[in-house]
């Protein structure tokens, strides 16, 4: 009798356990925003943000890092993934097809821009004849000049290859996220984080990371509330991950530069 009672109690407790928050994300290294690679723990600001959101909902976080094609195929053909992050209404339109994705408010604001060697800063747009970018990363801000042949696009497999190209003057500028590039320079080279700099006179684009979902609008609503209610906490989290006072951070509603906890820090 006791054994039956215990079994029933365990069954009840199991059914009451909160469902995990299952989030799909593209498998890539995009630190300091996030890194999700096979066989390695996911890390970065976006991962910490998702962990705090899941905790606020009484849920555990389960991440599935997949190549972009598989990510959207799984989202459309199974019920496993509840959210995709990061996502954007303008990304992967062909992969999404006719599916009616729903999106959160901007969770992380991003500036992608044109970076040059420090000694080439201010030379102007006409000095850029060869523009480098990571393969698959579309330099929308340069579209007109690329289409009319004023600029040649040079693609590489990764940020490291682009850095080597610009140091050897094989390209005049590279188009990337300045925080991702700065992190790479500091962690993977001895060049220093300011060897390449964002040129404000060259084309740039402002975009954002959103959460998206096909079937869970209630999670998107909860995520929006979380972002609004925890703005100061998330600003401090950006400081922890080295994003404070970056070009992207300065476009946030609550920049880490002016967060109360950051007083006295540049």
C-alpha positions in Angstrom: 0.0 0.0 0.0 2.8 2.4 0.9 4.6 1.6 -2.3 1.4 2.4 -4.3 1.0 5.7 -2.5 4.6 6.7 -3.1 4.3 5.8 -6.8 1.1 7.9 -7.1 2.8 10.9 -5.3 5.8 10.7 -7.7 3.5 10.6 -10.7 1.6 13.7 -9.5 4.8 15.6 -8.8 6.1 14.7 -12.2 3.1 16.0 -14.0 3.4 19.3 -12.0 6.9 19.9 -13.0 7.3 22.9 -15.3 7.9 22.3 -19.0 11.4 23.4 -20.0 11.8 26.4 -22.3 13.2 24.9 -25.5 15.0 27.5 -27.6 16.6 26.9 -31.0 19.5 29.0 -32.1 21.9 29.0 -35.0 25.1 27.1 -34.3 27.9 29.6 -34.6 30.5 31.6 -32.7 29.2 35.2 -32.3 30.8 36.2 -29.0 30.4 38.3 -27.0 26.7 37.9 -28.0 26.7 34.1 -28.0 28.6 31.0 -28.9 26.8 27.7 -29.5 28.9 25.0 -31.0 28.7 21.2 -30.9 30.3 19.7 -27.9 30.8 23.0 -26.1 28.7 24.8 -23.5 26.7 27.7 -24.9 27.9 31.1 -23.6 27.6 34.8 -24.0 25.3 37.6 -23.3 22.3 36.2 -25.2 22.6 32.9 -23.3 22.7 34.6 -19.9 19.6 36.7 -21.0 17.7 33.6 -21.9 18.7 31.8 -18.7 17.3 34.7 -16.6 14.1 34.8 -18.6 13.5 31.1 -18.2 14.2 31.4 -14.5 11.7 34.3 -14.2 9.1 31.9 -15.7 9.9 29.1 -13.3 11.3 27.1 -16.2 14.6 25.5 -17.0 16.4 26.4 -20.3 17.1 23.8 -23.0 19.1 25.0 -26.0 19.3 23.4 -29.4 22.1 24.8 -31.6 21.6 23.8 -35.2 22.7 24.9 -38.7 20.3 27.6 -39.9 18.6 25.3 -42.5 17.9 22.5 -39.9 16.8 25.1 -37.3 13.9 26.4 -39.5 13.1 22.9 -40.8 12.7 21.6 -37.2 10.7 24.6 -36.2 8.2 24.0 -39.1 8.0 20.2 -38.9 8.0 19.5 -35.2 6.5 21.0 -32.0 9.7 20.7 -30.1 11.1 24.2 -30.3 9.1 26.9 -28.5 11.3 29.9 -29.4 14.0 30.8 -31.8 16.7 33.3 -30.7 18.1 35.4 -32.1 15.8 36.1 -35.0 14.6 39.0 -37.0 11.6 39.6 -39.4 14.1 40.4 -42.2 16.2 37.2 -41.8 16.0 33.9 -43.7 12.7 34.8 -45.5 13.0 32.0 -48.0 13.6 29.4 -45.2 10.6 30.6 -43.3 8.4 30.3 -46.4 4.7 31.1 -45.7 4.9 30.3 -42.0 3.5 33.1 -39.9 6.3 33.8 -37.4 5.6 36.1 -34.5 8.3 38.3 -32.9 9.1 39.8 -29.6 10.1 43.4 -29.2 13.9 44.1 -29.8 15.9 42.2 -27.2 19.4 43.2 -28.2 20.1 46.2 -30.5 22.8 45.6 -33.0 24.9 47.9 -35.3 26.7 46.2 -38.2 29.2 48.5 -39.8 32.3 49.1 -41.9 35.7 48.7 -40.2 39.0 49.9 -41.4 42.6 49.9 -40.2 43.0 52.7 -37.7 45.4 54.6 -40.0 42.8 54.5 -42.8 40.0 56.1 -40.7 38.3 59.0 -42.5 39.5 58.3 -46.0 35.9 58.3 -47.3 33.6 55.9 -49.1 35.4 56.2 -52.5 38.5 54.7 -51.0 36.7 51.4 -50.5 36.9 49.3 -53.7 37.1 45.8 -52.1 34.8 45.0 -49.2 35.2 41.9 -47.1 32.5 40.0 -45.2 31.9 36.6 -43.7 30.3 34.3 -46.2 26.5 34.3 -45.8 26.5 37.7 -44.0 24.8 40.2 -46.4 26.2 43.8 -46.3 22.8 45.5 -46.8 24.2 49.0 -46.2 26.5 48.6 -49.2 23.9 47.1 -51.6 23.7 50.0 -54.0 27.5 50.3 -54.5 27.8 46.5 -54.8 25.0 46.3 -57.4 26.4 49.1 -59.6 30.0 47.7 -59.5 31.6 50.5 -57.5 32.6 48.0 -54.8 33.7 44.3 -55.1 32.5 41.9 -52.5 35.2 39.5 -51.1 33.9 36.7 -48.9 35.7 34.6 -46.3 34.8 31.7 -44.2 35.4 33.5 -40.9 36.4 36.7 -39.1 40.0 35.6 -38.8 40.4 35.3 -42.6 39.0 38.8 -43.0 41.4 40.2 -40.5 44.4 38.7 -42.3 43.1 40.0 -45.6 42.8 43.6 -44.4 46.2 43.5 -42.7 47.7 42.5 -46.1 45.7 45.2 -47.8 43.8 42.7 -49.9 40.5 44.4 -48.9 40.0 48.1 -48.0 37.3 47.5 -45.3 35.4 44.7 -43.7 31.7 44.7 -42.9 30.9 43.1 -39.6 29.6 43.6 -36.1 32.2 45.8 -34.3 31.8 44.1 -30.9 32.3 40.6 -32.4 35.4 41.8 -34.3 36.8 43.5 -31.2 36.3 40.4 -29.1 38.1 38.3 -31.8 41.0 40.7 -31.9 41.4 40.7 -28.1 41.0 37.0 -27.6 42.6 35.5 -30.7 45.4 37.9 -31.7 48.0 40.1 -30.2 46.9 43.1 -32.3 44.7 44.7 -29.6 41.0 45.5 -29.8 41.4 48.9 -31.5 43.6 47.8 -34.5 40.5 47.9 -36.6 37.9 50.6 -36.0 34.3 51.4 -37.0 34.4 54.3 -39.5 31.3 56.4 -38.9 31.5 57.9 -42.4 31.1 54.5 -44.1 27.8 52.6 -44.5 26.3 50.9 -41.4 23.0 49.2 -40.6 21.0 49.2 -37.4 19.1 46.0 -36.6 18.1 43.9 -33.6 17.8 40.4 -32.1 14.3 39.3 -31.5 12.8 36.1 -30.1 10.4 34.4 -32.5 7.8 31.7 -32.3 5.2 29.9 -34.4 2.9 28.6 -31.7 3.7 30.4 -28.4 2.6 34.0 -28.5 2.2 33.8 -24.7 5.9 33.3 -24.3 6.7 36.3 -26.5 4.4 38.4 -24.4 6.1 37.2 -21.2 9.5 37.9 -22.8 8.5 41.4 -23.7 7.4 42.0 -20.1 10.7 40.6 -18.8 12.7 42.9 -21.1 10.8 46.0 -19.9 10.9 45.1 -16.2 14.6 44.0 -16.1 16.1 46.7 -18.3 18.6 47.9 -15.6 19.6 44.4 -14.8 20.2 43.6 -18.4 22.3 46.7 -18.8 24.5 45.5 -16.1 24.6 42.1 -17.7 25.9 43.7 -20.9 28.7 45.3 -18.9 29.6 41.9 -17.5 29.9 40.6 -21.1 32.0 43.5 -22.3 29.3 45.2 -24.3 29.1 48.4 -22.3 29.5 51.7 -24.2 29.8 49.8 -27.5 28.1 51.4 -30.6 25.3 48.9 -30.3 24.9 49.4 -26.5 24.6 53.1 -26.9 21.4 52.6 -29.0 19.7 50.6 -26.2 16.9 52.1 -24.1 19.0 51.6 -21.0 22.7 51.7 -22.1 25.2 50.0 -19.8 27.2 53.2 -19.9 24.6 55.0 -17.8 23.4 52.1 -15.7 23.5 53.0 -12.0 25.7 50.1 -11.1 28.3 51.3 -13.7 29.0 54.6 -12.0 32.6 55.6 -12.2 33.4 53.1 -15.0 34.0 54.4 -18.6 
